[in-house]
Amino acid sequence: MASHRAPKVSNKAAAYTVVGLTAGTVALVPNLSQASPAPTYDQVKTEVHNLDAQSDTASQQYDAAQVQYTQLQQKIDGLQEQITTESGDLRVLQTSMGLQASAQYENGDVSPTLQLALDASPDAFLTQASAAGETASQDVVKLKEINQAEVSLKQDQANATALLAQQQTAVKHAAAIKATIQSELQKAQALLNTLTPAEKAQVEGPGGSGTYNTVVPPVSGRAGAAIAYAESKVGKAYYEVGATGPDAYDCSGLVMAAWASAGVQIERDSMEQWASLPHISESQLEPGDLVFYYPGSDGPGHVAMYIGNGEIVQALHQGTDVMNSPMLGQMPLVGFARVV
């Protein structure tokens, strides 16, 4: 694999990073610095497999935080454009009102309404002008427009400030998840290294650029295009939290990019994909459908693409390439959904 990649470490290991992110979870990583008996193979296997779901869920939570950031940025950009337009409109109105006052002053005939407008705040002016029965005058109309423009501008400025605060929170949340995952990889690797190479391989499951090859049926149409894209990444792209290609993907990033290549847009993370797509039974499963694993309170923590004959293509976990795998027997199954 390319030298720019970090040493391969299972996201079964990365799971140890998120034990504290979900309420009610308990850290399962033993204190390796203490002189205590090394965990047995069965203990390591049980702990790593139990933490798979938490690891994948953390990755998908990171994706969701990134989506929230992007959506907030779009709203902020839209408000900034609106604020710029409103500021320009307000200046035009204020200039127009000033020119009107100047012209009347030069002619020695400043109307009482305009004089009141110049001497009072917009709200006070409108109240007094209305009481004086002068609401039909052009001066009052102009001042109403200015007052409304100022109110709209201030509201949009307040909304933009609130959105910026939300965006900063989303960024901090995403950074905290990713930093925790990365910092704990070495701890988990140390735990896995207490096993023999054969035991470690059994605990980690599929890894590296290994493939599981069966004869899969040819598929045409959009599903065929999506499968072709995903298959083109097998052994050539690697897993990375939050990545959407072209050289690295996480699980939901891979299936999203594959279907985007076929002209179909789906949600970014596995939880939203599961929530937004129609569910199907295993008996209805067709190539191109999505297979979801690791149940969680927010939704499935992992997703793969079915390609036929009991085989999936997936971005599995840290330290592995995109790979083909058996659909069943590796991870707890949630269900199936169809991209339409």
N, C-alpha and C positions, 0 to 999 in steps of 0.2 A: 504494500500500500504506500501511498505517497508520504514523503518524509515530514510533511507539514502537519500530520496528524499526531495527536497525543497518543501515548502508549495505550494499547487496548485494555480497557477495564469495563467489565460488565455493568449495565445499569441495574442489574441485580445488586451490584455493589453500590451503585449510586443511590439505591433505595435508602441507604443508611442516612442520606443527607436530609431526608424529609420527614423523619419520624416525628420531629417536633412541630411540623407545620400544620398538622391536623389535630383538632382537639380530641383528647382521649387516647392518643397514641403513646406508646412507651418506647424509649430508646432500647434497642435490642443489641447494640454493639457492645461487646464486653470491653472492659478497660484493659487494653493490651499492654499498658505500661506496668500493671501490677503483676507480681509473680504468682499467677494463678494457673491452674491446669489449662492446657490448650483445649479449645472446644473440639468435640468429636466431629467426625464427618457428618453424622446425622444432625447434630446441632447446627453446624454451618449450613447444611442443605436446607433444613427447616427454616432457619432465620432468613436466608437469602431468598427463598421462594416466597415466604410470607411478605417480604418487603418489596417484591416485584411490583405489586399493585400500587404501593405508595410511591415508588420511584416514577412509574409511568404517569400516575396522576399528577405528580409534581411537575413533570415535563409539560403536561397538557394545561396545567394551571399557568405555567409560564407563557405558553402560547396564548391563552385567553387574556393575560395581562398585556401582552404585546398587541393583540387585536384592540383591546380597550384603548391603549395609547394611540393607535392609528386613528380610531374613530374620533377620539377627543381632538386630535390634531386637525382632522378634517373640519370639525365643528368650529374650532378656534380660527382656522384659516377663513372659513365662511364669515364668521363674526368680524374678523379684522377687515375684510373687504367691505362688509356692511358699514362698519364704523367709519372707514375712510370715505365712503359715499355719503353717509349722513353728515360727517364733519364738513364736507364740501358743500352740501346742500344748505347747511346751517349758515356757513359763511356767506353764501349767495343771498340768503334771506336777510341776514344782518346788514350786509352791504346795501341791499336794495332799500331797507328801512332807513339806513343812514343817508343815502342819496336823496330819498324823499324828504327827509327832515331838512337837509341842506338846501334843497331847492325852495322849499316853503320859507325858510329863514331868509334867503336872499330876496325873496319877493315880499318880505315883511308880513307874511300871512301864515304863521304856524297855527294849524288847526288845534283847537282845545284837545281833541282826541290824541293827536300826535304829541302835543306837549305833555299830556298825562303819560303817554307811553314812554317818553324820554325821562320823565321824572320818577317813575315807579318801576317796581319789579314786574315781570310779565304777569305773574299771578295777581298782584295787587291791581295792575292796570286793567286786566280783563274783568276783575270783579267790579271795579269802579265804573268802567266803561259800560258794562252790562247794566249796572244800576242806573246809569245816566241815559239808558235807552239808545246807546250808540253802537250796538252790536252789528249793525248792518254796514258800518263804514268800512272802507278799504283798509284803514289803519288797524282796526280791530282784527280784521281777517288776517292781515299780515302778521300781527303779533301772536295770534293763535297758532299760525303755522310755525313761527319761531319757537313758541312754547312747546308745542308738540314735538318738534324736531329735537329740542334739548332733552325732553323726557325720554324719547326713544334712544338717543345717543347715550345718555347716562345708564339706561337699563342694559343696553348692549355691552357697554364697558364693564358693568358689574357682572354680567353673564360670562364675559370673556375671562375675567379675573377668577371666577369660580371654576371655570373649566380648566384653567391653567393649574389650579390647586389640585383638582382631580387627576390631571395628567401627571403631576409630580408624584402623587401617591401611587399611581399605576406603575410608574417607572421604578420607584423604590421597591414596590412589591415584587416586580419581575426580577430586579437585580438581586434582591435578597434570596429568592428561590434559586436562581442560577448560581450565585456565589456559594450558597450552601451545598448544592450538588457538587460543584467542582472541588470545594475544599475537603469534602468527605470521601472522595474517590480513593485517596491513598489509604485511609483508615480501613475501608472495606476491602481494598486489595490486600492489605496486610492480613486480614482475617482469612481471605481465600487462600493466601499463600501458606497457611498452616496445613493445607491439604497436599497430598501428592498430586502430580500433574494429571494423572488419570481421574482422581477424585474431583479435582478442580474442574476438569472438562465436563464431568457429569453434572456438577452443580450448576455451572454456567450455561449448559445447553449449547445450542448452535452459536458459533462464534466465527470471528475472522471473516473470510470471504467464502466460507463453505456453502454449498448448495445442496438442495434436496431435489433430485431430478425424477420426475415421472413424465409420462407422455400426456401432455395437455392438449385439448382440442383447439383447433384454429378458431379464432373469433373475429368477426367482422364488425363494422359499424363503429359507433362511438366507444363501446366497451372494448372493442379490439384495439382502438387507438390508445385508450387509457392503459390497457395491459401492456401493449408494446412499449409505451413510455416507461412504465414501472420496471419491466423486464430489462430494458436497456441500461438500467442503473445497477443491476445485480452485479456485485463484485467490483463495481467501478465508483460508486458513491458510498459514503460512510455515514454513520449515525452521528447527529449532533443536535443537542437540545435547541429548539427554536428555529432550526434551519428548514428552508423550503427549496433548496437546490441552487445551482445545478450539480454541485459536487458533494453536497451533504444534505441530509434530511432528518427530521424526526418522523415518528410513525404517521401522524396526521398530515405533516407537510408533504410526505411522499404521495399519499393518496390524493390530496388536494391538487398537487402539481400534475399528477397523472391525468386526472379528470379535466383539469384546465387545458391540458394539451389536446384534449378531445373536444374542447369548446364548451365545457360545462363547469360552472363555478359552484363549489360547495364550501361549507363553513371551514374555518381554520383548524379548530381543535376537535379531538375525538368526541368530547362531551356534546358540543354543538352539532357535530355531524350526526350523532346518534339521535339527538332531539329533533333535528330538522328533516331527516330522511325517512321515508316510509319503511317500516319494519317488515321483514318477510320470515318465513319459516325455513328451516334447513332443507326441507324437501323442495322448496322453490328456488334454491340457490343456483345462480348462474354466474359464469365468468364475468368479472367486472364488479360484482357485488362486494360490499364491505363487510368484514368480519370484525366484531368487537370483543375485547377481552378485558378482564379485571374490573369487576363491578365496583362502583364507588357511589358515595352519596350524591356527587355532582354528575355522575355518568361514567361511562367506560373510560378506563385509563389507557387503553391501547387499541389500535385499529390496524388492519391489514387488508389487502385486496385478494379476493378469491380469483384464481385463474383456471380452475377446473381440476377434476380428478383428485379432489381432496388436498389440493396444494394452494398455498398462499404466497404472495410476495410481500415483504415487509421491511421496514427499518426498525430493527428490534431494540437495540440498546447500545449504550456507550461502548466503544471498542469493537464494534462489528460493522461490516459492510451491509448494504442492502442485500437481502438474501431470499431464496425460496425455502419454504419450510412446510412440513405437514400442517394441515389446518387444526387438527385436534391433538390433544395429549400434551401440549407444551405449556398452556396457560389456561386459567379459568375462563370459560366462555360466557359472554353476555348474550350475544345474538347477532342477527344479520340485518342489513339494510340495503336498499337499492337506490342507486343514483338515477334520477329520472330527469 
